[in-house]
Amino acid sequence: MMEVGQFEVRRRFELRYEQRFKCWLRKVDSELAFLPGPEGRSIDWIRDLYREHGELPASRFALLAFDRKARTTSGALKCVADAAGTATRLDIPTTPEFLPPSADLPMGNVAVAGSAIQSFDRQGVWAEVADAVQTYVADRHVTVWPLCRTHGLGLHAVVRGGEAIWWCNGWGHLDCAISPRTTQGKGRGGKWPQARPPEPGPAHR
Ligand SMILES: [Zn+2]
C-alpha cells in the first residue's frame, strides 16, 4: 500500500511538471506567435512532443510541429480524396501544398486545394482536410459531397468527442467517422457516405 508521503511526492512532481510545461509553452508561443488553435482545441499533441523531446527551442519545435502536420495532412488527404473521387468520379487533388517554417512564417503552412490547415492535432487536421476537399468539390464542380445516407443532406466535417466525424446538421446526428483508423469496432465501421450532384436531373447531365 502506497503511503501518503508517496502520493504527496507524486503530486508535487506532477505539479512541477505541469508548471514547467506551461512555462515552456508560453515561451514558445511568444517566440512563434503560435497559438495552439481555438479555445478548447486539443493540445495533447504538444504534450506528446514535450514528453518526447523536453524543452525544445522554438525553432526546433516549429519544425517538428510542421513535419507532424505535413505527414498527417498527406495521409488524411490521400484517404479523403480517394473517398471523394470514388463517390463523385471527379479528379480530386491528392497532394497538399507545403511552405516550411521561415522567418516570415514561423510555423510554416500546409494547405489543401487552397485551404490552409490550421490544426496540428490529428483529429483537427482530418476534419479540416475533409472540409477542404468538400469545399473544392463544391466550388470547382458544384457538387455536394458527402451526403447524409439517411436524409440526403450535405454533411459537415467537425470534431466531436475528440473524433473527426461527418455530422448531419439538419437532423443532428453522426453519419460516420472521417478517419478510418478511429472507426475500428464502432457502429458504421467507417463506411463513407455517398455523393451526388445537388440536382441530378437531366439539365445537369
Ligand atoms: Zn442525416
Residues whose N, C-alpha, C, O or C-beta is under 5 A from the ligand:
A	BS01	ZN	C148 T150 H151 C168 W171
